[in-house]
Amino acid sequence: MKNDPPITYKLYRVLWSIVHFVLVGFAVIAVAIWFIHNNEGVHLVMSIWGRIMDIQRTVANAIPFPWDRHWKL
């Protein structure tokens, strides 16, 4: 009795690994092209950064510090 997997299984695994590598490569290239084209990526990053800064300002101003009142009198 043999414990090794059959050769067809090994061939299937190698072929699937190659196909998967090619698909992931195409996806990375497609995202990179989209990111560069017409500055879409820059707009996306700047939009996300602006929303993060808005959230940060909202959270920072949500609870007034007790010592802030004395300085504004």
Secondary structure as UniProt FT lines:
FT   HELIX           7..36
FT   HELIX           37..39
FT   HELIX           40..62
FT   HELIX           66..71
//
